[in-house]
Structures are given as structure tokens and as C-alpha cells.
Amino acid sequence: MRRRAGLMAGTAAVTVLTGALGACAPSKKAAESGSGGGAELRIATTTDVVNFNPLIGNSRTDYWLTNLMYPHLLTVGNDGSKRPSLATKWGYTNPTTGFYEIRGDMKWSDGTPLTASDVAYTLNAVKKDKPSGTLYGQLANFSSAKAVSPTRVELKLSKPDATVIPEVGFWGNVVPEHVFGKAGSVAKFANNANWVSAGPFRLTKVAKGQSYTLERVTPYPFAPGGRPTVSRVVYKVYPDVNTEILALKNGDVDAIANALPPAQVQPLKKAAGITVEEVPGLGYAHLAYNMDKKPLDNVKVRQALSHAVDYDAIRKVVLQGQAVSTGSSPIMPVLKQFHDPSLQEYTFDPAMARKLLQDAGYTADGSGKFPLSFRMIYSLQDPVTAQWATLVRDDAAKAGITIKPQGLERNTYLAKTDAGDYDIYAGNFAIMDDPATNMTLTYLPKGIINYSHVDASDLSTLVTKAQATTDVNEQKKLVQAAAKLVHDQVYDNVMYTQNLYVAHRSNWTGFVVKPSELLSIVDPQSLANVKSSS
């Protein structure tokens, strides 16, 4: 599960683009790079980099750029299953000892071999220095790591935890010990110059607010012949997705990293010179009710709020039918091994919401309004949430509940989220690939994305047991029981999971599609294999 990684989806109310989408400008010839030949790939994004250190990254652009330099041990399939990347084998030798066997043919761009020592250093440094990124959140039961050979690292756990090896392998970037080790705390290292990479590209130039330039690195074993097919990748910064789409149509960029607004998917599919790729969704959108704020600690109030949302309308109107219900469960249908189809979505029923509030001791005034008002925060950089936030407000009003949406610039939104400065959090998670891990981070009292601030002993017991067991059938029973508690007590209001769409110029081929906006077509192995026909 990626911490705070929003799915940059779109809305039906996105500003109308200038000109007909079908009237596309001819594609400009792919820019040629001077570094050994090969085309330059230009990718649009809507945000600048916040952190160049992958261990403390926040924004999507951080993730996209640092992933091109700092490899992951594992990657993921469309069903959430883990696949080899830097690691070729992984697992447990006993309940409290795990391991990774890694490739022996990778080097950092300065010629230093990438070894198990880099992996061990990364994990030990993160445990010690406690940077704010995702990896630290995966290490609660991790004690230490040791390189027992150049290609094998062993992990000691403080107690059995079946989630550590697959989730650390997928979410944690490996950084070069010989660079980061000289910088002191990895939580404070800016890593804002002289980058060293073991990915297909290395960052060489930054023009904040404009562009980020990465040059090809060789050898890279996941590229044809060990050589990325493009010599340069340039991320260009645009103010919003509308401007990105216009740049794509005009041939000023070759691809858009952000997911397309749902309303623009079909028009872009019909546009000349544009290819739209479907990206499987492994995340969900949700409303988190801050239980530290009264009266949201009252289950009847949370249940009333859950029945004051028209989920079907949001999926049809805002998502243009590109999203499906999870049954108000934090385990999505795509995770077939764990999903419980018996859980039913909360019904949109303002009358029931009113009754629940009356049962909670509230009385409506003469105009039908209850003495309840909630502030709901959302990111202005997430246009899908921005649109359904207003629908949530309007539908709640039908039940006599006042909700005040507060759209915030993304960094302010993240800061308020961290501080618990909200009544309702409206947002989404990009990848929720492993139920036991997701629930550990989302519903345990110290979970780094426990935005509801839930602290329930029965739920914690189920999640903790699920986290510890390696018996898949037993884990399934435990996470399904936990999901039912989340559902019934409205510890989280999961609204939908969405398949996304991204676009690129049709003269570019070879993209590898992976699930979620974080990976999609901008995964390192994808960008190492693309090529231009013009």
C-alpha cells in the first residue's frame, strides 16, 4: 500500500478543452538525444518533485522519477501478486527470518556493484532514522538485516509477520550505501544533486516548475540488450490535466503520466494520433471519519453518514461508469483470493440516515437540519474527488447533515492529514495490494494511514493475527472478519475501485502496462523498452 498516493482520476465537469479532440495536430518528430542516439521521451506531469530521496517521497512525481533510479526488490501483477525484479527469490526460512536472493548483474551508474549490502543498509537505515515514507511503515516488526553474501540478504523479525518480505520488497526502494551512508540520517538527506542510479535512467537536470531531465544508464538488465531504447526521459510540468491533454494533442509531449479524467477517455480514444491504455486498478477511494472528533466516535453518526452518500450516482456521473463497488469493503473484488462478496454496499437512504441520527439523540430543527456540521478536506489536484466532494455535500444535505468541503493544495492537504486536522478525509489509495498489510497500516492504532483514527481492540486482534500467519486459508478468514467489522462499524467508508486510463502518442510503442497510476506505463521496465516510429 502506497502511503497517501492518490489516484489522479478525473471528473465529468473538467473544463471543456479548446478545440475538438478529434482535430489533433500532426505528431512532431521525436526529439533526438545527443547521448549515444535514440529518441527523447517527453512525459507530462502536474506536480513538481517534493523529495529526491525515495525513502521520504510524497508526491506522485517524486515516485515516478526516483523509481527510475532506485530499484525495488519486487514488482506486482494485475491481481496484486508479487513478481521478481531486483530479487529473484524471496521468502522465510523460519517464522522470524526472511530473505531475498538478488540479481548479481546490476551496478550503480558510477560503476559500483549493487549488492545485498545495499539492501541491508537501506532497511537498517530506515529502521534507525524513521523517515516519513512508505518503507518505514512496513518495518514495525523488522529488527535488522544482514548481507550474508553479495546476493543474499537475511532479515530478522521481532515476531512472526508474513507481510514483511512481500511488502518491503514491493514498496521499498534500494539506495546506494556508498552515497547515502556518507550523508548521515536518511530521514534528513535531501539527495538533490549528483544522483547515482541503478535504474534505466539518471536525473541530470532540474528546472523546478518546468522539467526534470533523466539520461539513459547502461547496462540495465531489463532493457533490450541491456540498453534502454530511449536515451533521455524528460518530465514536463503542467498546471493541470487539461493543459497536459492539449500538449499531448499538439505533440509537445509524448505521454501523460497522470490518469485521464473519465469524461476525456472516450474522446481521446477517437482522437487521431493518440493511444489510450487501460490501467488495472488496485486501489480505492474512500471517506475516513475522524473518530477523534466528536460525534464521529459514535457509530450511529458514522452509519448515518454512510447512508447519506449516493455511491451509484458518483460512479455513473463522475466516473463515467469506470468504477465498481467494493461492497463497502476495504478488500476489493480484484483481490479474488480474499474478497468477501457477501458484504453489501451501504444504501443511499436519507430517511435511514435521519433515523440513525435520531437514535443517536439528535433532533432536527424546523427546516429538517440536524445540529451537525463536518469539515471535509480533499486535494485540489485530484479532480475526481473534487467533483464527488460536492455530491457528498449535496446528498448529505438531503439527510439534514451539513458537510463543508475544503479543497486544498496537495501539500497543505497532506499536512492537514498528518495533523488530523479534519472531520472527514476524502481521498484515495493507489495500491491496496495485500489485505493484511493494508489493514495493519490503515486500522491499527499506530498505522501510518489510519485516517479514521480507529482504535478497536477486536479489530486490532484480527488484523494482528492475520499479519502473523503464513497460512493463506487462515489469513483469509481473519481479514474477511476484519473487513466485516470495518464495514459494520464504518471504520472506513470505501466507495469504489476504479480502472484508470492513460494516453500517449500512437507513434510510441512498447509500453508495459502495470496496475495503478503509480506504475501504469511509467514503470522503469516500461520506459526502458519503449520506442518511437518517427
Secondary structure by P-SEA (a helix, b strand, c coil): ccccccccccccccccccccccccccccccccccccbbbbbbbbbccccccccccccccaaaaaaaaaccccccccccccccccccccbbbbccccbbbbbbbccccccccccccaaaaaaaaaaaaaaccccaaaaacccccccccccccbbbbbbcccccccaaaaaccbbbbbaaaaaaacccccccccccccccccccccccccccbbbbbbbccccccccccccccbbbbbbcccaaaaaaaaaacccccccccccccaaaaaaacccbbbbbbbbccbbbbbbcccccccccaaaaaaaaaacaaaaaaaaccccccccccccccccccccccccccccccccaaaaaaaaaaacccccccccccbbbbbbbbcccaaaaaaaaaaaaaaaaacbbbbbbbbcaaaaaaaaaaccccbbbbcccccccaaaaaaacccccccccccccccaaaaaaaaaaaccccaaaaaaaaaaaaaaaaaaccccccbbbbbbbbccccccccccccccccccccaaaaacccccc
